Amino acid sequence: MKIRLHNYLISLLIAAYVFSGCSKEDHGIIDPEKEVFNFMVTDAQRLYINASRGEQYEITDPIPELHFAGGIYTIDRFEIRGDGSLNFTRKGFGVNMDRKIILYDPVERTERQME
């Protein structure tokens, strides 16, 4: 009995020592309902986007930046698209970025990487 208890305590101490170095990285949960996606475009680009009707095109010079949750994301491609929104002032965008945004999915309780 004494030997089992002694072995148990030693095993417990070893496990505590080994797992004390483990930690979970917290990237900070971004709540998309509280944050805003801000695409930074020039005034001329904004006027052209809002005034255009019925056409899909790509914004290239300069390519906009995305500001979100305190970070700046470089955009590889920024395209005006969406059949339903092309005839309105507010447009749909197709965006390819240099890195993914990590968002928290409250339904699945997981983090998802989105581009």
N, C-alpha and C positions, 0 to 999 in steps of 0.2 A: 504494500500500500504506500509506504514512504517513497519507494523508488518511482512508482507511477506518478505520484504528486510532484516529486522532484523533476522528472522528465517532462511533465505537463508544464510546470512553471518555466523550465528552460526553453521549451518550445514556444511558449507564450512570449517570453522576453525576446527570443530571436525573431519571431514574427513581428513584434512591435518595433524592433530595431529596423528590420527590412522595410516595412511599410511606412515608417515615419518619413522616408524620403519621397514618397509618392504624393503628388498633389494634382488637383484638377486645374487646368488652365481656364480662366474665365475671360472670354473675349468681350464681355459686356453684352448683355442682351439688348438688341435693338428692337424696339416696338414700332413696326411700320405704321401703326395708327397714330403715333405721336411724332413721327419724323416726316420730313418733306423731301422729295426728290427735287433738287434745284438744278436745272440744266442752264449753264451759263453760256448765253449766246450774245452776239453783238446786237446793238439796236437795229441795225439794218437787217440782220438775219431774223430777228423777232418780227419785224414789220413784214418781211417777205413771207414768213411762215403763216402769220395770221391773215394776210391778204390773199394768199394763193388758194385756188379752188380746183378740185378734181385731178390733181396730179401728184404722183409719187416722185420723190427726189431725195438726194443725199446732200447734207450740209457738210462742206469740206474745208472751207477757208475762212476763218480757222475752225477746226473741229471743236465743238463745245466740250466743256468739262461738266462732270456731275458732282455736285456737292450734296453729301448725305451723311447725317449723324456725325458731323464734325470731321469727316474725311473728304478728300478730293480724289475722284476716280477719273483716270484718263480714258477717253472714249476712242476706240479704234474706228468705229463706224456709227454715224448718226443719220438715220433715214426717216423721212416723213412718209408714213404709210397708213393703211387702214381704209378699206373701201367705204365704211360707214362714216368716217370722220373727215374725209378729204374735202368735203364741201362746207365745212364749218370752220369757225375761227380757231377752236381748240382742236388740235390734231393728235393722231396716234403716232408714236415713235417706235422705230426699231433701233435698238442700241446694242452694240458689242463693246465690252469694256476690257481694260487691261487686266483686271482681277475681279474676283467675285465678291459680292456682298453677303455677309452671313446674317441671316434673319432667323428669328425664333418662331417656330410653328406652335402656337399654344394648344392646338387640337391634338397633335401628335407628341407634344412636349419634346421636340427635337430641334436642332439647328439645321437650317438648310442653306446651301450656298447657291445664290442666284446671280445670273448675269443678265 
